[in-house]
Amino acid sequence: MQEIFRKLIHLIFGLLIAGMVYAAGKTNAAAILAGGIFIGLVMVDLILRGHRLWIFSDLIVQFDRNDRLPGKGALMFGVSALVCVILFPVSIAVPAIVTLAVLDSVTTVAGQALGRHRIYNGKSFEGTAAGIIVTAIVLLVFMSLPGALAVAVLAGIIELVSPVDDNLVIPVAVAVLLAVMPGVLVAAV
């Protein structure tokens, strides 16, 4: 149950970041993300030094995996979103961020609920397939069906096998794919 709430937070956090990037535009979004990452790093440093931060410490205890770096997933997500905003137009950065938010959340929840066939690193075929399908459907808002399928499959494979934190890798890989696939985006976001 804790993992479901953690992934719900991941989904909401990711969609809020994507919405902020869309609404704020490239320059403002980069500034907001950089400021958020800086504040997050300060808070992590305080926690690592033994300080208890109102609300934030409780969220870490309740929902964070027991990584050596508290809030690592959120920080990695913020960094990858910032890289996407800096390096790519908003029309690419937004679907790249949405891809991570949706795929990572759905694969975990579906894998826990439906996963019967483990295929790699403890992850299930059912979770991966559900993540790819749901992500492709959501991405139809931004791009054509072939583009949505290509992006969802790439992100699903990365989520399944990447030795690097998927929060860091998926948005950037998706943005690169979208940048090299002309005509995939339905309209500028």
PASEBA-1860 file (N, C-alpha, C; in nm, 3 decimals):
! residues 189
1> MQEIFRKL> 0.082/-0.120/0.000/0.000/0.000/0.000/0.087/0.127/0.000 ~ 0.199/0.122/0.074/0.288/0.238/0.080/0.343/0.270/-0.058 ~ 0.376/0.166/-0.135/0.431/0.188/-0.269/0.328/0.252/-0.361 ~ 0.202/0.219/-0.346/0.096/0.280/-0.427/0.088/0.429/-0.397 ~ 0.092/0.466/-0.270/0.088/0.608/-0.234/0.214/0.680/-0.283 ~ 0.328/0.612/-0.275/0.453/0.670/-0.323/0.444/0.698/-0.473 ~ 0.389/0.605/-0.547/0.376/0.622/-0.692/0.267/0.723/-0.728 ~ 0.165/0.736/-0.645/0.064/0.839/-0.666/0.127/0.977/-0.650
9> IHLIFGLL> 0.212/0.991/-0.549/0.285/1.117/-0.529/0.376/1.142/-0.649 ~ 0.442/1.039/-0.697/0.531/1.048/-0.814/0.452/1.097/-0.935 ~ 0.335/1.040/-0.957/0.251/1.078/-1.071/0.206/1.224/-1.059 ~ 0.155/1.260/-0.944/0.107/1.398/-0.923/0.222/1.498/-0.935 ~ 0.333/1.468/-0.871/0.452/1.553/-0.875/0.496/1.573/-1.021 ~ 0.503/1.464/-1.096/0.546/1.473/-1.236/0.450/1.552/-1.323 ~ 0.321/1.529/-1.306/0.223/1.601/-1.387/0.221/1.750/-1.350 ~ 0.242/1.780/-1.222/0.250/1.921/-1.181/0.373/1.989/-1.241
17> IAGMVYAA> 0.485/1.918/-1.244/0.605/1.974/-1.308/0.578/2.000/-1.455 ~ 0.520/1.902/-1.525/0.490/1.918/-1.667/0.395/2.036/-1.689 ~ 0.293/2.048/-1.606/0.199/2.159/-1.617/0.267/2.293/-1.591 ~ 0.357/2.295/-1.493/0.431/2.418/-1.464/0.518/2.457/-1.582 ~ 0.587/2.360/-1.643/0.672/2.388/-1.759/0.588/2.445/-1.872 ~ 0.473/2.385/-1.895/0.383/2.432/-2.001/0.337/2.575/-1.973 ~ 0.294/2.600/-1.849/0.237/2.730/-1.815/0.343/2.840/-1.800 ~ 0.458/2.805/-1.745/0.560/2.906/-1.714/0.650/2.938/-1.832
25> GKTNAAAI> 0.663/2.845/-1.924/0.756/2.865/-2.035/0.898/2.826/-1.996 ~ 0.982/2.819/-2.096/1.117/2.767/-2.083/1.201/2.839/-1.976 ~ 1.213/2.968/-1.985/1.301/3.042/-1.893/1.251/3.037/-1.750 ~ 1.124/3.065/-1.729/1.068/3.062/-1.593/1.070/2.921/-1.535 ~ 1.039/2.821/-1.618/1.040/2.682/-1.570/1.180/2.641/-1.527 ~ 1.281/2.679/-1.605/1.420/2.647/-1.568/1.455/2.710/-1.434 ~ 1.416/2.834/-1.414/1.445/2.902/-1.287/1.372/2.835/-1.171 ~ 1.246/2.800/-1.191/1.167/2.736/-1.084/1.226/2.599/-1.051
33> LAGGIFIG> 1.259/2.521/-1.152/1.317/2.388/-1.128/1.453/2.399/-1.059 ~ 1.538/2.490/-1.106/1.669/2.507/-1.043/1.654/2.549/-0.898 ~ 1.563/2.642/-0.871/1.538/2.684/-0.733/1.486/2.570/-0.648 ~ 1.394/2.491/-0.703/1.340/2.376/-0.630/1.446/2.272/-0.599 ~ 1.533/2.247/-0.696/1.641/2.151/-0.674/1.736/2.202/-0.566 ~ 1.769/2.330/-0.571/1.857/2.388/-0.469/1.796/2.375/-0.330 ~ 1.670/2.411/-0.317/1.601/2.400/-0.187/1.597/2.253/-0.143 ~ 1.570/2.163/-0.236/1.569/2.021/-0.205/1.703/1.972/-0.154
41> LVMVDLIL> 1.810/2.017/-0.219/1.945/1.978/-0.174/1.977/2.032/-0.035 ~ 1.935/2.154/-0.007/1.957/2.211/0.126/1.881/2.128/0.230 ~ 1.757/2.092/0.198/1.676/2.013/0.291/1.737/1.874/0.312 ~ 1.784/1.812/0.206/1.849/1.681/0.218/1.974/1.691/0.305 ~ 2.054/1.795/0.284/2.173/1.814/0.365/2.137/1.830/0.513 ~ 2.033/1.906/0.541/1.990/1.923/0.679/1.946/1.790/0.741 ~ 1.872/1.711/0.665/1.827/1.581/0.716/1.946/1.489/0.740 ~ 2.040/1.488/0.646/2.159/1.403/0.663/2.242/1.446/0.784
49> RGHRLWIF> 2.231/1.572/0.823/2.303/1.622/0.940/2.221/1.603/1.069 ~ 2.106/1.536/1.058/2.028/1.501/1.177/1.917/1.596/1.213 ~ 1.892/1.696/1.131/1.783/1.790/1.160/1.649/1.730/1.117 ~ 1.546/1.767/1.190/1.411/1.723/1.154/1.339/1.842/1.096 ~ 1.292/1.826/0.972/1.223/1.934/0.902/1.073/1.906/0.901 ~ 0.998/2.001/0.947/0.855/1.990/0.955/0.798/1.946/0.820 ~ 0.710/1.851/0.817/0.641/1.792/0.703/0.738/1.711/0.614 ~ 0.846/1.773/0.568/0.938/1.707/0.475/0.997/1.579/0.536
57> SDLIVQFD> 1.041/1.586/0.661/1.098/1.468/0.726/0.994/1.357/0.738 ~ 0.871/1.394/0.770/0.763/1.295/0.780/0.735/1.229/0.645 ~ 0.737/1.309/0.538/0.716/1.253/0.404/0.828/1.155/0.367 ~ 0.950/1.190/0.402/1.063/1.102/0.375/1.046/0.969/0.448 ~ 1.010/0.977/0.575/0.992/0.855/0.655/0.878/0.770/0.598 ~ 0.768/0.834/0.560/0.651/0.761/0.512/0.667/0.703/0.372 ~ 0.723/0.781/0.280/0.713/0.743/0.140/0.844/0.720/0.067 ~ 0.955/0.758/0.123/1.081/0.742/0.051/1.135/0.602/0.072
65> RNDRLPGK> 1.201/0.551/-0.032/1.274/0.426/-0.015/1.392/0.458/0.075 ~ 1.444/0.360/0.137/1.554/0.382/0.231/1.687/0.397/0.159 ~ 1.696/0.498/0.072/1.821/0.528/0.005/1.912/0.605/0.100 ~ 2.040/0.604/0.068/2.134/0.682/0.149/2.107/0.831/0.134 ~ 2.049/0.869/0.021/2.017/1.009/-0.006/1.866/1.028/0.006 ~ 1.818/1.091/0.111/1.674/1.112/0.127/1.618/1.195/0.011 ~ 1.504/1.154/-0.040/1.440/1.228/-0.147/1.509/1.213/-0.282 ~ 1.591/1.109/-0.295/1.671/1.090/-0.417/1.584/1.087/-0.543
73> GALMFGVS> 1.474/1.014/-0.540/1.388/1.004/-0.658/1.334/1.139/-0.702 ~ 1.289/1.219/-0.607/1.236/1.351/-0.640/1.347/1.442/-0.695 ~ 1.465/1.434/-0.635/1.576/1.516/-0.684/1.616/1.474/-0.826 ~ 1.622/1.343/-0.852/1.657/1.295/-0.986/1.552/1.339/-1.087 ~ 1.426/1.332/-1.049/1.317/1.375/-1.137/1.333/1.524/-1.168 ~ 1.360/1.604/-1.065/1.378/1.748/-1.085/1.497/1.779/-1.175 ~ 1.607/1.708/-1.156/1.726/1.731/-1.240/1.697/1.695/-1.385 ~ 1.634/1.580/-1.408/1.606/1.542/-1.547/1.507/1.637/-1.613
81> ALVCVILF> 1.409/1.685/-1.536/1.315/1.783/-1.591/1.388/1.912/-1.626 ~ 1.479/1.955/-1.540/1.557/2.076/-1.567/1.642/2.059/-1.692 ~ 1.708/1.946/-1.708/1.789/1.920/-1.827/1.701/1.926/-1.952 ~ 1.582/1.865/-1.946/1.491/1.869/-2.061/1.449/2.012/-2.093 ~ 1.418/2.090/-1.992/1.375/2.228/-2.015/1.488/2.312/-2.073 ~ 1.609/2.290/-2.026/1.723/2.368/-2.076/1.758/2.330/-2.220 ~ 1.759/2.201/-2.249/1.811/2.154/-2.377/1.708/2.143/-2.490 ~ 1.580/2.139/-2.456/1.478/2.113/-2.556/1.365/2.216/-2.547
89> PVSIAVPA> 1.290/2.232/-2.656/1.174/2.322/-2.649/1.066/2.264/-2.556 ~ 0.980/2.350/-2.509/0.872/2.310/-2.419/0.787/2.199/-2.482 ~ 0.768/2.205/-2.614/0.686/2.104/-2.683/0.746/1.964/-2.674 ~ 0.874/1.954/-2.645/0.939/1.824/-2.625/0.953/1.795/-2.475 ~ 0.988/1.895/-2.397/1.011/1.874/-2.254/0.885/1.826/-2.182 ~ 0.770/1.883/-2.216/0.646/1.846/-2.145/0.611/1.697/-2.165 ~ 0.603/1.647/-2.290/0.572/1.504/-2.302/0.681/1.413/-2.245 ~ 0.806/1.457/-2.244/0.913/1.377/-2.185/0.891/1.362/-2.035
97> IVTLAVLD> 0.852/1.469/-1.969/0.826/1.467/-1.825/0.700/1.386/-1.794 ~ 0.596/1.404/-1.875/0.473/1.328/-1.859/0.500/1.178/-1.873 ~ 0.586/1.143/-1.968/0.619/1.002/-1.989/0.673/0.938/-1.862 ~ 0.768/1.003/-1.798/0.821/0.947/-1.674/0.714/0.938/-1.566 ~ 0.637/1.044/-1.550/0.536/1.046/-1.444/0.438/0.930/-1.459 ~ 0.390/0.910/-1.580/0.289/0.806/-1.605/0.352/0.667/-1.605 ~ 0.455/0.648/-1.686/0.512/0.514/-1.702/0.564/0.457/-1.571 ~ 0.642/0.533/-1.499/0.702/0.483/-1.376/0.595/0.448/-1.273
105> SVTTVAGQ> 0.492/0.529/-1.265/0.384/0.503/-1.169/0.303/0.380/-1.208 ~ 0.262/0.373/-1.333/0.177/0.262/-1.378/0.251/0.129/-1.374 ~ 0.378/0.126/-1.418/0.450/-0.001/-1.419/0.461/-0.060/-1.279 ~ 0.487/0.024/-1.181/0.502/-0.026/-1.045/0.368/-0.074/-0.988 ~ 0.265/0.008/-1.001/0.135/-0.029/-0.944/0.079/-0.152/-1.015 ~ 0.082/-0.153/-1.147/0.031/-0.269/-1.221/0.115/-0.392/-1.194 ~ 0.246/-0.374/-1.185/0.333/-0.487/-1.156/0.304/-0.549/-1.021 ~ 0.278/-0.467/-0.922/0.245/-0.519/-0.789/0.109/-0.588/-0.789
113> ALGRHRIY> 0.014/-0.530/-0.860/-0.122/-0.585/-0.859/-0.138/-0.706/-0.952 ~ -0.074/-0.701/-1.067/-0.099/-0.802/-1.171/0.022/-0.887/-1.206 ~ 0.138/-0.846/-1.162/0.263/-0.910/-1.205/0.275/-1.056/-1.166 ~ 0.285/-1.141/-1.266/0.301/-1.285/-1.243/0.427/-1.339/-1.310 ~ 0.470/-1.273/-1.416/0.583/-1.322/-1.495/0.700/-1.225/-1.484 ~ 0.797/-1.259/-1.402/0.914/-1.174/-1.382/1.005/-1.188/-1.503 ~ 1.046/-1.071/-1.558/1.128/-1.077/-1.678/1.268/-1.021/-1.659 ~ 1.284/-0.927/-1.569/1.418/-0.873/-1.547/1.421/-0.795/-1.417
121> NGKSFEGT> 1.522/-0.820/-1.337/1.546/-0.741/-1.217/1.424/-0.734/-1.125 ~ 1.348/-0.842/-1.119/1.229/-0.848/-1.034/1.107/-0.779/-1.089 ~ 1.120/-0.721/-1.208/1.009/-0.649/-1.269/0.928/-0.745/-1.356 ~ 0.799/-0.716/-1.367/0.711/-0.810/-1.435/0.675/-0.766/-1.576 ~ 0.643/-0.866/-1.657/0.593/-0.841/-1.792/0.465/-0.760/-1.786 ~ 0.376/-0.797/-1.694/0.246/-0.731/-1.683/0.260/-0.583/-1.646 ~ 0.347/-0.554/-1.552/0.370/-0.415/-1.512/0.429/-0.333/-1.625 ~ 0.530/-0.389/-1.692/0.593/-0.320/-1.804/0.494/-0.298/-1.917
129> AAGIIVTA> 0.418/-0.400/-1.951/0.319/-0.387/-2.060/0.212/-0.284/-2.025 ~ 0.162/-0.287/-1.903/0.061/-0.189/-1.862/0.117/-0.048/-1.867 ~ 0.240/-0.030/-1.821/0.303/0.102/-1.825/0.317/0.154/-1.966 ~ 0.360/0.068/-2.057/0.376/0.108/-2.197/0.242/0.144/-2.259 ~ 0.141/0.063/-2.236/0.009/0.087/-2.296/-0.054/0.216/-2.244 ~ -0.056/0.233/-2.113/-0.117/0.353/-2.054/-0.040/0.478/-2.095 ~ 0.093/0.469/-2.096/0.174/0.584/-2.135/0.148/0.621/-2.280 ~ 0.141/0.522/-2.369/0.113/0.550/-2.510/-0.022/0.619/-2.526
137> IVLLVFMS> -0.121/0.575/-2.452/-0.254/0.637/-2.460/-0.247/0.783/-2.414 ~ -0.182/0.808/-2.301/-0.170/0.945/-2.250/-0.094/1.033/-2.348 ~ 0.010/0.980/-2.410/0.093/1.058/-2.502/0.020/1.097/-2.630 ~ -0.093/1.035/-2.660/-0.170/1.071/-2.779/-0.217/1.216/-2.773 ~ -0.219/1.274/-2.655/-0.251/1.416/-2.641/-0.145/1.502/-2.710 ~ -0.021/1.453/-2.711/0.092/1.530/-2.761/0.141/1.489/-2.899 ~ 0.115/1.364/-2.939/0.179/1.314/-3.061/0.096/1.208/-3.130 ~ 0.140/1.174/-3.249/0.073/1.071/-3.329/0.087/0.934/-3.262
145> LPGALAVA> 0.004/0.840/-3.305/0.008/0.705/-3.248/0.145/0.639/-3.266 ~ 0.207/0.643/-3.385/0.340/0.582/-3.396/0.443/0.647/-3.303 ~ 0.436/0.778/-3.290/0.527/0.847/-3.198/0.503/0.807/-3.054 ~ 0.375/0.802/-3.015/0.340/0.765/-2.878/0.386/0.623/-2.846 ~ 0.369/0.533/-2.941/0.413/0.395/-2.920/0.565/0.387/-2.910 ~ 0.635/0.458/-2.999/0.782/0.456/-2.996/0.835/0.510/-2.863 ~ 0.779/0.621/-2.818/0.822/0.682/-2.692/0.791/0.589/-2.575 ~ 0.670/0.534/-2.571/0.631/0.448/-2.459/0.716/0.321/-2.453
153> VLAGIIEL> 0.745/0.263/-2.569/0.828/0.142/-2.572/0.971/0.174/-2.526 ~ 1.028/0.283/-2.578/1.163/0.323/-2.535/1.166/0.344/-2.384 ~ 1.071/0.419/-2.332/1.067/0.447/-2.188/1.047/0.318/-2.108 ~ 0.962/0.229/-2.158/0.939/0.101/-2.089/1.065/0.016/-2.083 ~ 1.140/0.013/-2.192/1.266/-0.063/-2.194/1.367/-0.001/-2.097 ~ 1.377/0.131/-2.099/1.470/0.197/-2.007/1.430/0.170/-1.862 ~ 1.304/0.180/-1.832/1.256/0.156/-1.696/1.288/0.013/-1.653 ~ 1.282/-0.078/-1.746/1.305/-0.219/-1.716/1.452/-0.251/-1.693
161> VSPVDDNL> 1.542/-0.197/-1.775/1.680/-0.244/-1.773/1.786/-0.142/-1.733 ~ 1.752/-0.016/-1.719/1.855/0.085/-1.693/1.926/0.064/-1.560 ~ 2.060/0.064/-1.562/2.132/0.056/-1.436/2.137/0.191/-1.364 ~ 2.095/0.296/-1.433/2.092/0.431/-1.377/1.948/0.461/-1.335 ~ 1.930/0.544/-1.235/1.797/0.580/-1.187/1.707/0.624/-1.303 ~ 1.594/0.557/-1.320/1.505/0.587/-1.433/1.448/0.727/-1.427 ~ 1.437/0.784/-1.308/1.390/0.923/-1.296/1.485/1.020/-1.365 ~ 1.610/0.983/-1.371/1.711/1.067/-1.433/1.719/1.044/-1.584
169> VIPVAVAV> 1.702/0.920/-1.627/1.729/0.883/-1.765/1.609/0.894/-1.858 ~ 1.492/0.853/-1.814/1.376/0.844/-1.905/1.341/0.978/-1.970 ~ 1.322/1.087/-1.896/1.283/1.211/-1.965/1.384/1.258/-2.069 ~ 1.512/1.246/-2.038/1.614/1.292/-2.133/1.616/1.202/-2.256 ~ 1.607/1.071/-2.237/1.606/0.978/-2.351/1.483/1.003/-2.439 ~ 1.369/1.026/-2.377/1.246/1.054/-2.453/1.261/1.186/-2.529 ~ 1.317/1.287/-2.466/1.336/1.416/-2.533/1.428/1.402/-2.654 ~ 1.535/1.325/-2.639/1.625/1.302/-2.752/1.551/1.231/-2.865
177> LLAVMPGV> 1.474/1.128/-2.831/1.397/1.056/-2.933/1.301/1.150/-3.005 ~ 1.229/1.231/-2.931/1.135/1.325/-2.992/1.206/1.427/-3.080 ~ 1.325/1.466/-3.041/1.402/1.564/-3.118/1.446/1.508/-3.252 ~ 1.469/1.377/-3.258/1.516/1.317/-3.383/1.404/1.252/-3.464 ~ 1.281/1.260/-3.416/1.166/1.203/-3.489/1.079/1.317/-3.540 ~ 1.113/1.373/-3.656/1.036/1.486/-3.707/0.891/1.446/-3.739 ~ 0.802/1.540/-3.715/0.662/1.519/-3.750/0.583/1.434/-3.653 ~ 0.641/1.394/-3.541/0.572/1.309/-3.446/0.478/1.388/-3.357
185> LVAAV> 0.522/1.505/-3.315/0.439/1.587/-3.226/0.318/1.640/-3.301 ~ 0.202/1.630/-3.238/0.076/1.671/-3.300/0.074/1.823/-3.322 ~ 0.108/1.895/-3.218/0.110/2.041/-3.224/0.205/2.092/-3.117 ~ 0.253/2.209/-3.135/0.341/2.267/-3.034/0.263/2.285/-2.905 ~ 0.324/2.241/-2.796/0.259/2.252/-2.665/0.268/2.395/-2.619
END
